[in-house]
Each structure stands twice: as structure tokens, then as C-alpha cells.
Amino acid sequence: MSNRKDSVCPVERSGSLDNRFRRWLQNPKKILSPYIKEGMMVLEVGCGPGFFTLDLAQMVGKSGRVVAADLQEGMLQKLREKIKGSEIEQRIILHKCEEDRIGVSGNFDFIFLFYMVHEVPDKKTFFDELSSLLKTNGQIYMVEPPFHVTKKDFEETIKKANLSGLTVVERPKLFPNKTAILKKN
């Protein structure tokens, strides 16, 4: 999804993505529980070492699935090691993205994009692909960081999503981040 490998968080720094302090600031259950229901099909793009993935897999329950997608095989390997032998291992499907597309198939109830859209060079193509993967009445939850992404840049990203048939239906409060819940028009 990006041909600029230097713009994504390197695997060597993945430990900083999964720690107690972050869990306190960005509690996955608190952030996601209003949107995730048992039995859902969820796509998490840019899953990294799985900070949100494990909680997503618990929330979708035994009848749901989470496709954890990342550009870097090293991130997927870290997640693979975390879930190996656990009860949620069967609920998580690991997927390596291609350089210029996610490359997954399926219809998803919920797509989660946390701190990764700013790393995508061709946002219009990215949102076109996401729109094609989203079920009718499905939702995309996009969260972008406060310092890497300006308000103006975030609104430009929203405009690109609009061009792909996606509309903002909610702006969840997740201080100090920029957030949007998107649905198909």
C-alpha cells in the first residue's frame, strides 16, 4: 500500500506500538466497543504487531473474523507469535498487503484504519478499494495522529474518501486525534 518503506513504522520499533502506557491512552475496547458486535467480519489495515487486533478478535466472538493486514511481513510475524496457540488464533486471518493495494477479498462489516492513512501515497485508489470491500451499512473508522496530520490534510483525505462514495456519518471524540466514521453513500 505504500512504495515508500521509510514512511511506515519499522518492525524494529514495533515494541513502542504495544505497551501499557499506550493501552491506557488508547484503550482498544473503549475505542471500538461502540462499533464492534459479535459475528462481524472486520478488516484492520496496518495492524502492526496487533495492538488492536487481539481485542477486535475477542469482540467479534467465535462466529466473527478479523483480517489483520499489514505491508510488513515482520509485523505479521510478531502478531502470529502473539496469537499462536491462543483461543483467538482461529478468529484472526493474517494478510500481507501488496505495495500498492490491500489485496484482500471479502465483504466487511467494519474496517479499522488507525494511524496509517497518512502513509498511503494514493489515497483515492485506497478508498476505492476500501469502498469495494465494505458491506452495505458497513463502517470505516479512520483515526489519524495529531502531529503528523494537520486538520487541513485530514479534511483533504475526507474529500478523497468522498470521491470513492464514502461519507462521514460521525466524528468520534478521541482527543487529540482526528477521527471519522465513514459509510457508503
C-alpha positions as semicolon CSV with decimal commas, in nm:
position;residue;x (nm);y (nm);z (nm)
1;M;0,000;0,000;0,000
2;S;0,300;0,222;0,006
3;N;0,607;0,211;-0,204
4;R;0,777;0,436;0,049
5;K;0,905;0,184;0,303
6;D;1,070;0,464;0,501
7;S;0,731;0,623;0,578
8;V;0,591;0,326;0,770
9;C;0,688;0,236;1,126
10;P;0,979;-0,009;1,106
11;V;0,938;-0,354;1,261
12;E;1,234;-0,279;1,489
13;R;1,023;-0,011;1,662
14;S;0,712;-0,227;1,695
15;G;0,758;-0,261;2,071
16;S;0,667;0,106;2,107
17;L;0,331;0,027;1,944
18;D;0,225;-0,223;2,210
19;N;0,275;-0,122;2,571
20;R;0,080;-0,044;2,891
21;F;0,109;0,331;2,854
22;R;-0,044;0,320;2,507
23;R;-0,318;0,084;2,631
24;W;-0,403;0,343;2,894
25;L;-0,413;0,628;2,638
26;Q;-0,574;0,433;2,354
27;N;-0,777;0,156;2,513
28;P;-0,891;-0,069;2,224
29;K;-1,211;-0,184;2,396
30;K;-1,314;0,171;2,484
31;I;-1,242;0,295;2,130
32;L;-1,402;0,006;1,942
33;S;-1,679;-0,141;2,159
34;P;-1,948;0,103;2,034
35;Y;-1,893;-0,029;1,680
36;I;-1,798;-0,397;1,704
37;K;-2,058;-0,669;1,753
38;E;-2,028;-1,044;1,780
39;G;-2,021;-1,220;1,444
40;M;-1,879;-0,927;1,247
41;M;-1,622;-0,951;0,970
42;V;-1,356;-0,689;1,044
43;L;-1,063;-0,570;0,834
44;E;-0,783;-0,396;1,022
45;V;-0,545;-0,230;0,777
46;G;-0,199;-0,155;0,916
47;C;-0,238;-0,391;1,212
48;G;0,130;-0,370;1,308
49;P;0,212;-0,609;1,594
50;G;-0,158;-0,641;1,683
51;F;-0,226;-0,377;1,946
52;F;-0,593;-0,356;1,844
53;T;-0,619;-0,698;1,676
54;L;-0,643;-0,911;1,989
55;D;-0,927;-0,704;2,136
56;L;-1,105;-0,697;1,800
57;A;-1,087;-1,078;1,786
58;Q;-1,236;-1,104;2,134
59;M;-1,517;-0,863;2,047
60;V;-1,622;-1,040;1,725
61;G;-1,653;-1,366;1,918
62;K;-1,630;-1,720;1,787
63;S;-1,857;-1,652;1,491
64;G;-1,667;-1,342;1,374
65;R;-1,334;-1,293;1,199
66;V;-1,065;-1,027;1,188
67;V;-0,843;-0,991;0,884
68;A;-0,525;-0,829;1,014
69;A;-0,346;-0,674;0,717
70;D;-0,004;-0,513;0,710
71;L;0,254;-0,417;0,450
72;Q;0,540;-0,565;0,652
73;E;0,582;-0,939;0,699
74;G;0,778;-0,869;1,018
75;M;0,475;-0,706;1,181
76;L;0,256;-1,001;1,083
77;Q;0,517;-1,240;1,227
78;K;0,508;-1,057;1,561
79;L;0,129;-1,089;1,566
80;R;0,149;-1,455;1,459
81;E;0,376;-1,524;1,759
82;K;0,135;-1,345;1,996
83;I;-0,170;-1,545;1,896
84;K;-0,010;-1,887;1,843
85;G;-0,194;-2,146;2,049
86;S;-0,448;-1,899;2,189
87;E;-0,825;-1,935;2,169
88;I;-0,848;-1,633;1,937
89;E;-0,595;-1,765;1,684
90;Q;-0,876;-1,915;1,472
91;R;-1,056;-1,578;1,457
92;I;-0,762;-1,388;1,307
93;I;-0,655;-1,415;0,944
94;L;-0,316;-1,259;0,872
95;H;-0,275;-1,091;0,535
96;K;0,030;-0,925;0,378
97;C;-0,069;-0,622;0,172
98;E;0,075;-0,560;-0,169
99;E;0,284;-0,249;-0,238
100;D;0,001;-0,055;-0,400
101;R;-0,314;-0,221;-0,268
102;I;-0,451;-0,416;0,023
103;G;-0,516;-0,716;-0,200
104;V;-0,771;-0,890;0,022
105;S;-1,110;-1,018;-0,085
106;G;-1,432;-1,033;0,110
107;N;-1,713;-0,816;0,238
108;F;-1,655;-0,647;0,570
109;D;-1,889;-0,504;0,831
110;F;-1,617;-0,283;0,975
111;I;-1,281;-0,155;0,852
112;F;-1,038;-0,006;1,101
113;L;-0,764;0,236;0,996
114;F;-0,556;0,357;1,288
115;Y;-0,265;0,598;1,227
116;M;-0,195;0,464;0,879
117;V;-0,387;0,653;0,609
118;H;-0,129;0,934;0,605
119;E;0,127;0,671;0,495
120;V;-0,070;0,581;0,180
121;P;0,055;0,770;-0,127
122;D;-0,256;0,720;-0,346
123;K;-0,547;0,778;-0,111
124;K;-0,814;0,786;-0,383
125;T;-0,721;0,436;-0,504
126;F;-0,700;0,321;-0,142
127;F;-1,051;0,445;-0,063
128;D;-1,185;0,296;-0,388
129;E;-1,057;-0,043;-0,272
130;L;-1,197;0,002;0,079
131;S;-1,537;0,100;-0,061
132;S;-1,544;-0,217;-0,271
133;L;-1,473;-0,427;0,040
134;L;-1,735;-0,265;0,263
135;K;-2,076;-0,426;0,308
136;T;-2,390;-0,217;0,273
137;N;-2,432;-0,040;0,610
138;G;-2,071;-0,125;0,696
139;Q;-1,847;0,135;0,857
140;I;-1,489;0,254;0,824
141;Y;-1,332;0,402;1,136
142;M;-1,036;0,622;1,045
143;V;-0,806;0,769;1,310
144;E;-0,509;0,989;1,225
145;P;-0,241;1,123;1,461
146;P;-0,246;1,480;1,590
147;F;0,107;1,583;1,489
148;H;0,175;1,401;1,161
149;V;-0,158;1,507;1,009
150;T;-0,290;1,862;1,008
151;K;-0,661;1,939;1,018
152;K;-0,634;2,060;0,656
153;D;-0,464;1,734;0,548
154;F;-0,728;1,529;0,727
155;E;-1,008;1,717;0,552
156;E;-0,832;1,658;0,217
157;T;-0,827;1,288;0,299
158;I;-1,201;1,302;0,373
159;K;-1,257;1,463;0,031
160;K;-1,073;1,172;-0,134
161;A;-1,291;0,929;0,060
162;N;-1,599;1,121;-0,062
163;L;-1,484;1,075;-0,422
164;S;-1,488;0,700;-0,355
165;G;-1,851;0,707;-0,243
166;L;-1,781;0,732;0,131
167;T;-1,943;0,989;0,359
168;V;-1,864;1,096;0,715
169;V;-2,150;0,996;0,945
170;E;-1,979;1,056;1,279
171;R;-1,670;1,218;1,429
172;P;-1,594;1,021;1,747
173;K;-1,412;1,208;2,023
174;L;-1,065;1,059;2,063
175;F;-0,853;1,351;2,181
176;P;-0,619;1,471;2,038
177;N;-0,661;1,261;1,722
178;K;-0,853;1,331;1,404
179;T;-1,132;1,078;1,354
180;A;-1,415;0,991;1,119
181;I;-1,668;0,713;1,076
182;L;-1,737;0,665;0,706
183;K;-2,021;0,482;0,528
184;K;-2,105;0,424;0,163
185;N;-2,334;0,683;0,006
